Structure formats: structure tokens, C-alpha cells
């Protein structure tokens, strides 16, 4: 069967940066419902019409993946505003500390202040995806209805970049 809308597709995926450094890969095949916008649209386009066993390589520019890096999403806040146990790498709700809405990452702490970054960690990055189609089959009506409940890894799931939701 060829991949088309409403096909249930199982794929193996690896994601690398523009220099081909491996960033992420699936440990086991992931399954998604094709044509429902669950994975990046360029990857869906490249997979359309393919069958089990096909391999595709797709490069996504920042605007096709996690968006461009937006320096306006950097905020400086007092460490005391973040509560106990603040550490670099910690995720916080930006709106709760006076930053923009969405998840922010603590990227630096110095002199009682913390730097919060509201950009996706891969914002501004061109990414390369290698995808192998493992299985393709028609989805049942029940699978189509339940498709929104399927959890996909963040690195292939369509995530609205915070910078797009603010402007």
C-alpha cells in the first residue's frame, strides 16, 4: 500500500544537524496518521506515495521546523522568583514569572539573576531527517478518531514555535 491520507504509517526516524551530527533517533518505530498534520509537513509530503521499505532524506530550514531564533524571547528574572532548586536546564512557565507565555529554559544563572530562553532548543537550526518506512496500512475509523491521542516524540511532532504564537 502507498502512503496517502488516513494511512497508518510506521517509520524509523533520525534527526541530524546541518553538519550531520546525530541529534535524535527513534528507539522503536513510531506510528502516525498520514495527512493529519502530526509531523512536519515537508516530511509528510516526501513520504506521500511511498511504500514500506522506502527511505527518504529531508532537510528542513528553521522556518519549516522549530522556527527562527527570536532574541526577544530571552528574559532576565530574579532567581528568587523561580523558587527553590533553580538550575540551568530547568523548564519554567514563562508567564508565571513575567516572561512571555510558554515553556522557557533556564540557560544561565549569575549574581542572583536567571536567564530564561523561550525559544525551542532547536530554533534557528536547519535539520536533516532520515526516515525509513516500516509499515503502511489503511487506518480504521476508530484509529482515525483516536489519532489526536497518539503521542509522538517532540523531534518529529509539529510544535507551534512560541515565537509564532506571540506575533
PENORHU-V368606 format. One record per backbone hydrogen bond with DSSP energy under -0.5 kcal/mol. CO is the residue of the C=O (numbers start at 1). NH is the residue of the N-H. E is the energy in kcal/mol with one decimal. If there is no record, write none. Layout:
co=CO nh=NH e=E
co=CO nh=NH e=E
This chain:
co=3 nh=49 e=-2.9
co=4 nh=7 e=-1.7
co=6 nh=139 e=-2.0
co=7 nh=9 e=-0.7
co=7 nh=34 e=-2.8
co=8 nh=137 e=-1.8
co=9 nh=32 e=-2.4
co=10 nh=134 e=-3.1
co=10 nh=135 e=-1.5
co=11 nh=30 e=-2.7
co=12 nh=132 e=-2.5
co=13 nh=26 e=-2.5
co=14 nh=130 e=-2.4
co=15 nh=23 e=-3.3
co=15 nh=24 e=-1.8
co=16 nh=128 e=-3.0
co=17 nh=20 e=-2.2
co=20 nh=22 e=-0.6
co=21 nh=17 e=-1.9
co=24 nh=15 e=-3.1
co=30 nh=11 e=-2.8
co=32 nh=9 e=-2.8
co=32 nh=34 e=-0.7
co=33 nh=36 e=-1.1
co=34 nh=6 e=-2.5
co=38 nh=158 e=-1.9
co=40 nh=43 e=-0.6
co=40 nh=44 e=-2.2
co=41 nh=45 e=-2.7
co=42 nh=46 e=-2.1
co=43 nh=47 e=-1.9
co=44 nh=48 e=-1.6
co=47 nh=50 e=-2.5
co=50 nh=3 e=-2.7
co=51 nh=54 e=-2.2
co=54 nh=133 e=-2.9
co=56 nh=131 e=-2.9
co=58 nh=60 e=-0.5
co=58 nh=129 e=-3.2
co=60 nh=127 e=-2.6
co=61 nh=64 e=-2.1
co=61 nh=65 e=-0.8
co=62 nh=65 e=-1.3
co=62 nh=67 e=-2.6
co=67 nh=124 e=-3.2
co=69 nh=71 e=-0.6
co=70 nh=73 e=-2.1
co=71 nh=74 e=-1.4
co=73 nh=118 e=-2.5
co=75 nh=77 e=-0.5
co=75 nh=116 e=-3.4
co=77 nh=114 e=-3.5
co=78 nh=81 e=-1.2
co=79 nh=82 e=-1.8
co=80 nh=83 e=-0.9
co=83 nh=86 e=-0.6
co=87 nh=90 e=-2.0
co=90 nh=106 e=-2.7
co=92 nh=94 e=-0.8
co=92 nh=104 e=-3.0
co=93 nh=96 e=-1.0
co=94 nh=97 e=-1.6
co=94 nh=99 e=-2.6
co=95 nh=98 e=-1.0
co=102 nh=94 e=-2.9
co=104 nh=92 e=-2.7
co=105 nh=107 e=-0.7
co=105 nh=117 e=-2.4
co=106 nh=89 e=-3.3
co=108 nh=115 e=-2.8
co=110 nh=113 e=-2.1
co=112 nh=79 e=-2.7
co=113 nh=110 e=-2.5
co=114 nh=77 e=-2.5
co=114 nh=116 e=-0.6
co=115 nh=107 e=-2.7
co=115 nh=108 e=-0.9
co=116 nh=75 e=-2.6
co=116 nh=118 e=-0.5
co=117 nh=105 e=-2.3
co=120 nh=123 e=-2.4
co=122 nh=125 e=-1.9
co=126 nh=18 e=-0.6
co=127 nh=60 e=-3.3
co=128 nh=16 e=-3.0
co=129 nh=58 e=-2.6
co=129 nh=131 e=-0.5
co=130 nh=14 e=-2.0
co=131 nh=56 e=-2.6
co=132 nh=12 e=-2.3
co=132 nh=134 e=-0.6
co=133 nh=53 e=-3.2
co=135 nh=10 e=-2.7
co=137 nh=8 e=-3.5
co=140 nh=144 e=-2.1
co=141 nh=145 e=-2.2
co=142 nh=146 e=-2.0
co=144 nh=147 e=-0.9
co=146 nh=149 e=-1.9
co=147 nh=150 e=-1.5
co=150 nh=152 e=-0.6
co=153 nh=156 e=-1.8
co=153 nh=157 e=-1.5
co=156 nh=40 e=-0.9
co=157 nh=159 e=-0.5
co=159 nh=161 e=-0.7
co=161 nh=164 e=-1.4
co=161 nh=165 e=-1.2
co=162 nh=166 e=-1.2
co=163 nh=167 e=-0.7
